[in-house]
């Protein structure tokens, strides 16, 4: 079977003209809004929603990471402020 695939000649690729159809006329404003809502509903059905346990866990992780980032930024701000104040005191 593997030898058959190696020896087989590639078939000529034909254009598939039916793959994409263009609309003949532009949709009206309210038709476009309706189409948008239908498409959105279709896409939301494809979403894999997290379980309540995953939601709580991910929320907790996000809050912890934000708290750590806040502490680091606070420490940097205080350190930079102290450095600037020290420079002003030396200069002035």
C-alpha positions in Angstrom: 0.0 0.0 0.0 2.9 2.4 0.8 4.5 1.4 -2.5 1.3 2.2 -4.3 1.3 5.7 -2.9 4.9 6.3 -3.9 4.4 5.1 -7.4 1.0 6.8 -8.0 1.1 9.9 -10.1 -0.5 13.0 -8.6 -3.9 13.7 -10.1 -4.4 16.9 -11.9 -6.0 19.4 -9.5 -9.2 20.8 -10.8 -10.6 24.1 -9.6 -13.6 23.7 -7.4 -15.8 26.5 -8.5 -18.6 25.6 -6.1 -16.5 26.1 -3.0 -17.1 29.8 -2.6 -20.2 31.5 -3.8 -20.5 35.2 -4.0 -23.7 36.9 -3.2 -25.2 38.6 -6.2 -26.4 41.7 -4.3 -25.5 43.5 -1.2 -27.7 42.7 1.8 -29.7 45.5 3.4 -28.8 47.0 6.8 -31.2 45.0 8.9 -30.4 41.8 6.9 -26.7 42.2 7.7 -27.6 42.7 11.4 -29.7 39.6 11.4 -26.9 37.6 9.7 -24.4 38.9 12.2 -26.6 37.7 15.1 -27.1 34.3 13.4 -23.4 33.9 12.9 -22.6 34.9 16.4 -25.1 32.4 17.8 -23.6 29.7 15.6 -20.0 30.5 16.9 -21.1 30.6 20.5 -22.4 27.1 20.2 -18.9 26.0 19.3 -17.3 27.4 22.4 -16.2 25.0 25.1 -17.3 26.6 28.3 -15.3 26.0 31.5 -16.9 24.1 34.3 -17.6 26.0 37.5 -14.6 24.4 39.2 -12.3 25.5 36.3 -13.8 29.0 36.4 -13.1 29.4 40.2 -9.6 28.0 39.8 -8.7 30.3 36.8 -10.2 33.3 38.6 -8.1 32.5 41.7 -5.0 32.2 39.6 -5.7 35.5 37.8 -6.3 37.3 41.1 -3.0 35.9 42.6 -1.0 37.0 39.6 -2.6 40.5 39.7 -1.8 40.8 43.4 1.8 39.8 42.8 2.2 42.2 40.0 0.6 45.0 42.1 3.1 44.3 44.9 6.1 44.4 42.5 4.9 47.6 40.9 4.3 49.2 44.4 7.8 48.2 45.5 9.3 49.6 42.3 7.4 52.8 42.6 8.4 53.3 46.2 12.1 52.5 45.4 12.2 54.8 42.4 10.5 57.6 44.5 13.1 57.1 47.2 15.9 57.2 44.7 14.6 60.5 43.2 14.1 62.0 46.6 17.7 61.0 47.6 19.0 62.7 44.4 17.1 65.9 45.1 18.4 66.0 48.7 22.0 65.5 47.5 21.6 68.2 44.9 19.8 70.6 46.8 
